[in-house]
Amino acid sequence: MNDHNEKRDDALAAEYALGTLRGNARLRFQKRLMHERDLAERVARWETMFSTLDSHLKPVQPPESVWKKIAINLPAQPTVRRNRPYLGWMAAAGLAAVALVTWYTTREPELTPLVVLNDTQQHGQWVVSADSQRQQLSLTPLRPAALTPNSSLQLWLIPAGGTPVSLGLLNSQAPTQVKLSHMTLAADAVIAISLEPQGGSPTGQPTGPVLFSDKI
């Protein structure tokens, strides 16, 4: 190695040890250090020399104004969230629980056919289905009926030996969902559909003819 190359490598070693060699030049120099022992020794000598430069210096506490200026000039530090995996699992579990509860509370209950309501000729016209608790009914017309504008179909629950209790009006063209409140479907009860004025019976009891009925 000629004198020029030695001086150049010595300068590079000094800059590397001092920390002023940057970028691609530093990367190329680091690759050479892996294979050139003489170059590594130059760096070691410079590091030893630089380590003694401040040995005679005494530490001086800078004035508070210096720290304030430094703090003002520093860029805002982004908020770093600590990685807490267990919080993620807890959040996921909470969401799963909410989704499960929502599914259970909003899903439609499974309904099974309970009885078919017949007309006076014993022709089945309405299928009555109920959930397992018999707290929700579904009434589906087998033959959609055409009603006049001033009439309605009203559903009744008639307990054995009791008076009819209105369960609301029915849609004559599509299934109607009925929720029972504080009522039970006893085995001997009768479900009936009567023809009433538009909006339902004005008396709270059947006033028109019973078109369809059957025991539960």
C-alpha positions as CSV (number, residue, x, y, z in Angstrom):
1,M,0.0,0.0,0.0
2,N,1.5,3.4,-1.0
3,D,1.7,6.4,1.2
4,H,-1.4,8.1,-0.3
5,N,-3.6,5.1,0.4
6,E,-2.2,4.8,3.9
7,K,-3.0,8.4,4.6
8,R,-6.5,8.0,3.2
9,D,-7.2,4.9,5.2
10,D,-5.9,6.6,8.3
11,A,-8.2,9.5,7.8
12,L,-11.2,7.2,7.2
13,A,-10.3,5.2,10.3
14,A,-10.2,8.5,12.3
15,E,-13.5,9.7,10.9
16,Y,-15.1,6.2,11.6
17,A,-13.8,6.2,15.2
18,L,-15.0,9.8,15.7
19,G,-18.4,9.0,14.2
20,T,-18.2,11.5,11.4
21,L,-18.1,9.0,8.6
22,R,-21.6,8.7,7.3
23,G,-23.8,7.2,4.6
24,N,-22.5,4.8,1.9
25,A,-18.9,5.7,2.8
26,R,-19.4,4.3,6.3
27,L,-21.0,1.1,4.9
28,R,-18.1,0.5,2.5
29,F,-15.6,1.1,5.3
30,Q,-17.5,-1.4,7.6
31,K,-17.3,-4.0,4.9
32,R,-13.5,-3.5,4.6
33,L,-13.2,-3.8,8.4
34,M,-14.6,-7.4,8.2
35,H,-11.7,-8.5,6.0
36,E,-8.8,-6.1,6.6
37,R,-7.1,-6.6,10.0
38,D,-4.7,-3.6,9.5
39,L,-7.7,-1.3,9.0
40,A,-9.3,-2.6,12.2
41,E,-6.2,-1.9,14.1
42,R,-6.1,1.7,12.8
43,V,-9.6,2.2,14.0
44,A,-8.7,0.7,17.4
45,R,-5.8,3.1,17.8
46,W,-7.9,6.1,16.9
47,E,-10.6,5.1,19.4
48,T,-8.0,4.8,22.1
49,M,-6.7,8.2,21.3
50,F,-10.1,9.9,21.2
51,S,-11.1,8.3,24.5
52,T,-8.3,10.2,26.3
53,L,-9.1,13.6,24.8
54,D,-11.6,14.6,27.4
55,S,-9.9,12.9,30.4
56,H,-8.6,16.3,31.7
57,L,-12.0,18.0,31.3
58,K,-14.3,18.6,34.3
59,P,-18.0,18.2,33.7
60,V,-19.9,21.6,33.8
61,Q,-23.6,21.9,34.5
62,P,-25.1,23.9,31.8
63,P,-27.5,26.8,32.8
64,E,-31.2,26.1,33.0
65,S,-31.8,28.5,30.1
66,V,-29.8,26.1,27.8
67,W,-32.1,23.2,28.6
68,K,-35.2,25.3,28.1
69,K,-34.0,26.4,24.6
70,I,-33.2,22.8,23.7
71,A,-36.7,21.6,24.9
72,I,-38.4,24.4,22.9
73,N,-36.5,23.5,19.7
74,L,-37.1,19.7,20.0
75,P,-39.8,18.4,17.7
76,A,-43.0,17.1,19.4
77,Q,-42.7,13.5,20.4
78,P,-45.5,11.2,19.1
79,T,-47.4,9.4,21.8
80,V,-46.2,5.8,21.8
81,R,-48.6,3.2,23.0
82,R,-47.1,0.4,24.9
83,N,-47.8,-3.0,23.4
84,R,-50.0,-4.8,25.8
85,P,-51.1,-8.0,24.1
86,Y,-53.4,-8.9,27.0
87,L,-55.4,-5.7,26.4
88,G,-56.0,-6.8,22.8
89,W,-57.2,-10.2,24.0
90,M,-59.4,-8.6,26.5
91,A,-60.9,-6.2,23.9
92,A,-61.4,-9.1,21.5
93,A,-63.1,-11.2,24.2
94,G,-65.3,-8.3,25.1
95,L,-66.4,-7.7,21.5
96,A,-67.0,-11.4,21.1
97,A,-69.2,-11.4,24.2
98,V,-71.2,-8.4,23.0
99,A,-71.6,-10.0,19.6
100,L,-72.8,-13.3,21.2
101,V,-75.3,-11.5,23.5
102,T,-76.5,-9.4,20.6
103,W,-77.0,-12.6,18.5
104,Y,-78.9,-14.3,21.2
105,T,-81.2,-11.3,21.9
106,T,-81.8,-10.3,18.3
107,R,-82.0,-13.6,16.4
108,E,-85.5,-14.9,15.5
109,P,-86.6,-17.9,17.7
110,E,-87.1,-21.2,16.0
111,L,-90.9,-21.7,15.4
112,T,-92.6,-25.1,14.9
113,P,-96.2,-25.6,13.6
114,L,-98.7,-25.8,16.5
115,V,-102.1,-26.0,14.9
116,V,-103.9,-25.3,11.6
117,L,-107.0,-23.1,11.9
118,N,-110.0,-24.3,9.8
119,D,-113.0,-22.5,8.5
120,T,-116.6,-23.8,8.9
121,Q,-116.0,-26.3,6.1
122,Q,-112.9,-27.6,7.9
123,H,-110.6,-26.3,5.3
124,G,-107.3,-25.3,6.7
125,Q,-106.5,-21.7,6.1
126,W,-104.0,-20.5,8.7
127,V,-100.9,-22.2,10.1
128,V,-100.1,-21.3,13.7
129,S,-96.5,-21.8,14.7
130,A,-94.9,-21.2,18.1
131,D,-91.5,-21.1,19.8
132,S,-90.5,-23.6,22.4
133,Q,-91.6,-21.4,25.2
134,R,-94.9,-20.6,23.5
135,Q,-94.2,-16.9,24.0
136,Q,-94.1,-16.0,20.3
137,L,-96.6,-17.0,17.6
138,S,-96.5,-16.8,13.8
139,L,-99.7,-17.0,11.8
140,T,-99.3,-17.7,8.1
141,P,-102.3,-17.6,5.7
142,L,-102.4,-20.6,3.3
143,R,-104.8,-18.8,1.0
144,P,-104.4,-15.0,1.3
145,A,-107.9,-13.5,1.8
146,A,-109.1,-10.3,0.2
147,L,-110.7,-8.0,2.7
148,T,-112.8,-4.9,2.2
149,P,-111.2,-1.6,3.2
150,N,-113.5,-1.3,6.2
151,S,-112.8,-4.7,7.7
152,S,-110.0,-6.4,9.6
153,L,-109.1,-9.8,10.8
154,Q,-108.5,-10.1,14.6
155,L,-106.8,-12.9,16.5
156,W,-108.2,-14.2,19.8
157,L,-107.0,-16.5,22.5
158,I,-109.9,-18.2,24.3
159,P,-109.0,-20.0,27.5
160,A,-111.1,-23.0,28.4
161,G,-114.2,-21.6,30.2
162,G,-112.9,-18.1,29.9
163,T,-113.5,-15.0,27.8
164,P,-111.6,-14.2,24.5
165,V,-108.5,-12.2,24.8
166,S,-107.4,-10.1,21.8
167,L,-103.9,-10.8,20.4
168,G,-104.1,-8.1,17.8
169,L,-104.9,-7.7,14.1
170,L,-103.7,-10.0,11.3
171,N,-102.2,-9.4,7.9
172,S,-104.3,-11.4,5.5
173,Q,-101.6,-11.5,2.8
174,A,-98.4,-12.3,4.8
175,P,-97.3,-14.0,8.0
176,T,-98.0,-12.1,11.2
177,Q,-95.7,-12.3,14.3
178,V,-97.5,-12.1,17.7
179,K,-95.7,-11.8,21.0
180,L,-97.6,-13.0,24.1
181,S,-97.3,-10.9,27.2
182,H,-98.1,-12.5,30.5
183,M,-100.2,-15.1,28.8
184,T,-99.7,-18.9,28.4
185,L,-101.1,-21.2,25.7
186,A,-103.0,-23.8,27.7
187,A,-103.7,-27.2,26.1
188,D,-107.5,-26.7,26.0
189,A,-107.4,-23.1,24.8
190,V,-108.8,-22.1,21.4
191,I,-107.3,-19.8,18.9
192,A,-109.8,-18.0,16.7
193,I,-109.9,-15.3,14.0
194,S,-112.9,-13.1,13.7
195,L,-114.0,-10.6,11.0
196,E,-114.1,-7.1,12.7
197,P,-114.5,-3.5,11.6
198,Q,-111.4,-1.7,10.4
199,G,-109.0,-1.3,13.3
200,G,-110.5,-4.2,15.3
201,S,-113.3,-4.8,17.7
202,P,-114.6,-1.6,19.3
203,T,-115.7,-3.6,22.4
204,G,-112.7,-5.7,23.2
205,Q,-114.7,-8.8,22.4
206,P,-115.5,-10.5,19.1
207,T,-118.3,-8.7,17.3
208,G,-118.2,-10.3,13.9
209,P,-118.3,-13.9,12.7
210,V,-115.6,-16.3,13.7
211,L,-114.0,-17.3,10.4
212,F,-111.3,-19.7,11.6
213,S,-110.7,-21.5,14.9
214,D,-109.2,-24.6,16.5
215,K,-108.0,-25.9,19.8
216,I,-104.3,-25.8,20.6
